[in-house]
Amino acid sequence: MAKIVEVAPIKLKNPILIEGFPGVGMIGTIAAMHLVKEWNMELVGYIDSEAFPPLCTVHNEEPLPAARIYQSKKHNVLVLFSEFVIPMPAVNSVANEIVLWGEDKKLSAIISLGGVGIEAAKDVVFGIASTEGLKADLKDIGVTIVKEGVTTGVTGLILANAYVRKFPAAAMLTSSRGMSINLIGAANVLDKLSQLLHIDIDTQKLKKEGEEIEEKIKKLIKESREAKKTYEQIQSPMYR
């Protein structure tokens, strides 16, 4: 079972939660990390699960949980992201915990950012929403609503859980076919998020720092894979 652990008081009123899990083009993770850095957000919690790989990430000399939550009091926003792909056995539990926690914290909405592996113009952003109100909001800012299709992983299950619970949740996804790291895609979904929230988000800075961010993400992916492989080797019978 997954659980959200709070490490600092969350002093926000009906905040919006921005979610960015690893996926196509790493768009969600890149976009979420950019917000945390840009807004100098405060760490307030993390997600824990026995199904997660045994690792932490180190930033600015600090060991941190790899799936964590930050808050911006100025913008009344929470940001949740993970620096590793959520293992399949934990996906259902993580998605359900996020929605239940969101209800408990009286979130006004959960907005997921990510990529989708289809051909489309670079500036096109697709949207899925659990409520008619959010769907209308997405249409108003020029997001193309998905009529038929499939979305997977934590984001997909958050949307499904939110829909049946009548909880407001939406996903904004941009094309990222064949790209392992898509910085332009991350900037595109952040531009739409800026319109949705009526908050300025400097995406030019994201593009300028592109090479640095890309190398950082590639390193994190490589190290998490190597750590998982090493741990699995240690746990195998031949090492006992």
MOKA-V614026 format. One record per residue. N is the residue number from 0. RES is the residue in three letters. D_FIRST is the distance of its C-alpha to the first C-alpha in Angstrom with 1 decimal. Layout:
# MOKA-V614026
N&RES&D_FIRST + N&RES&D_FIRST
This chain:
# MOKA-V614026
0&MET&0.0 + 1&ALA&3.8 + 2&LYS&6.6 + 3&ILE&10.3 + 4&VAL&12.6 + 5&GLU&16.3 + 6&VAL&19.0 + 7&ALA&22.0 + 8&PRO&23.2 + 9&ILE&22.8 + 10&LYS&26.4 + 11&LEU&26.5 + 12&LYS&27.6 + 13&ASN&26.0 + 14&PRO&25.2 + 15&ILE&24.3 + 16&LEU&21.2 + 17&ILE&22.1 + 18&GLU&19.4 + 19&GLY&20.3 + 20&PHE&18.0 + 21&PRO&19.9 + 22&GLY&21.7 + 23&VAL&25.3 + 24&GLY&27.7 + 25&MET&24.9 + 26&ILE&26.3 + 27&GLY&23.3 + 28&THR&22.6 + 29&ILE&26.4 + 30&ALA&27.0 + 31&ALA&24.2 + 32&MET&25.4 + 33&HIS&28.9 + 34&LEU&28.2 + 35&VAL&26.7 + 36&LYS&29.8 + 37&GLU&32.3 + 38&TRP&31.3 + 39&ASN&30.7 + 40&MET&27.4 + 41&GLU&25.7 + 42&LEU&22.3 + 43&VAL&20.3 + 44&GLY&16.6 + 45&TYR&14.0 + 46&ILE&10.4 + 47&ASP&8.4 + 48&SER&5.9 + 49&GLU&7.1 + 50&ALA&8.0 + 51&PHE&10.3 + 52&PRO&13.9 + 53&PRO&15.3 + 54&LEU&17.6 + 55&CYS&18.9 + 56&THR&21.7 + 57&VAL&25.0 + 58&HIS&27.0 + 59&ASN&30.2 + 60&GLU&29.8 + 61&GLU&26.4 + 62&PRO&23.2 + 63&LEU&20.4 + 64&PRO&16.7 + 65&ALA&16.8 + 66&ALA&14.7 + 67&ARG&16.4 + 68&ILE&18.0 + 69&TYR&21.7 + 70&GLN&24.1 + 71&SER&27.8 + 72&LYS&29.6 + 73&LYS&32.7 + 74&HIS&31.1 + 75&ASN&28.6 + 76&VAL&25.9 + 77&LEU&22.4 + 78&VAL&21.5 + 79&LEU&18.0 + 80&PHE&18.1 + 81&SER&16.8 + 82&GLU&19.2 + 83&PHE&17.4 + 84&VAL&16.5 + 85&ILE&12.7 + 86&PRO&12.2 + 87&MET&12.3 + 88&PRO&9.4 + 89&ALA&7.2 + 90&VAL&9.8 + 91&ASN&9.0 + 92&SER&5.7 + 93&VAL&7.7 + 94&ALA&10.8 + 95&ASN&9.8 + 96&GLU&8.7 + 97&ILE&12.0 + 98&VAL&14.1 + 99&LEU&13.1 + 100&TRP&13.7 + 101&GLY&16.8 + 102&GLU&18.1 + 103&ASP&17.8 + 104&LYS&19.6 + 105&LYS&22.1 + 106&LEU&22.0 + 107&SER&25.1 + 108&ALA&23.4 + 109&ILE&20.9 + 110&ILE&23.0 + 111&SER&21.6 + 112&LEU&24.0 + 113&GLY&24.4 + 114&GLY&26.7 + 115&VAL&27.7 + 116&GLY&29.6 + 117&ILE&32.7 + 118&GLU&36.3 + 119&ALA&37.2 + 120&ALA&39.3 + 121&LYS&37.7 + 122&ASP&37.9 + 123&VAL&36.3 + 124&VAL&33.0 + 125&PHE&31.2 + 126&GLY&29.1 + 127&ILE&26.8 + 128&ALA&26.2 + 129&SER&24.5 + 130&THR&27.4 + 131&GLU&31.2 + 132&GLY&31.7 + 133&LEU&29.6 + 134&LYS&31.1 + 135&ALA&34.5 + 136&ASP&33.7 + 137&LEU&32.7 + 138&LYS&35.9 + 139&ASP&38.0 + 140&ILE&37.1 + 141&GLY&37.9 + 142&VAL&34.4 + 143&THR&34.8 + 144&ILE&32.6 + 145&VAL&31.1 + 146&LYS&32.5 + 147&GLU&31.1 + 148&GLY&28.6 + 149&VAL&25.0 + 150&THR&22.5 + 151&THR&19.4 + 152&GLY&16.2 + 153&VAL&14.1 + 154&THR&17.4 + 155&GLY&18.3 + 156&LEU&15.3 + 157&ILE&15.7 + 158&LEU&19.2 + 159&ALA&18.7 + 160&ASN&16.3 + 161&ALA&18.7 + 162&TYR&21.7 + 163&VAL&20.8 + 164&ARG&20.0 + 165&LYS&23.2 + 166&PHE&21.6 + 167&PRO&23.6 + 168&ALA&22.1 + 169&ALA&24.1 + 170&ALA&24.1 + 171&MET&27.2 + 172&LEU&27.7 + 173&THR&30.7 + 174&SER&32.2 + 175&SER&31.3 + 176&ARG&32.4 + 177&GLY&33.0 + 178&MET&32.2 + 179&SER&29.6 + 180&ILE&30.1 + 181&ASN&31.5 + 182&LEU&32.7 + 183&ILE&35.0 + 184&GLY&32.2 + 185&ALA&30.2 + 186&ALA&33.3 + 187&ASN&33.9 + 188&VAL&30.6 + 189&LEU&31.2 + 190&ASP&34.7 + 191&LYS&33.4 + 192&LEU&30.8 + 193&SER&33.8 + 194&GLN&35.6 + 195&LEU&32.8 + 196&LEU&32.2 + 197&HIS&35.9 + 198&ILE&35.1 + 199&ASP&36.9 + 200&ILE&34.8 + 201&ASP&36.9 + 202&THR&36.0 + 203&GLN&39.3 + 204&LYS&38.0 + 205&LEU&35.0 + 206&LYS&37.5 + 207&LYS&39.7 + 208&GLU&37.0 + 209&GLY&35.8 + 210&GLU&36.7 + 211&GLU&35.1 + 212&ILE&31.8 + 213&GLU&31.9 + 214&GLU&32.5 + 215&LYS&29.7 + 216&ILE&27.2 + 217&LYS&28.6 + 218&LYS&28.4 + 219&LEU&24.7 + 220&ILE&24.0 + 221&LYS&26.2 + 222&GLU&24.9 + 223&SER&21.2 + 224&ARG&22.3 + 225&GLU&24.5 + 226&ALA&21.9 + 227&LYS&19.5 + 228&LYS&22.5 + 229&THR&23.8 + 230&TYR&20.6 + 231&GLU&20.4 + 232&GLN&24.1 + 233&ILE&23.7 + 234&GLN&21.1 + 235&SER&23.4 + 236&PRO&25.7 + 237&MET&28.8 + 238&TYR&27.8 + 239&ARG&27.2
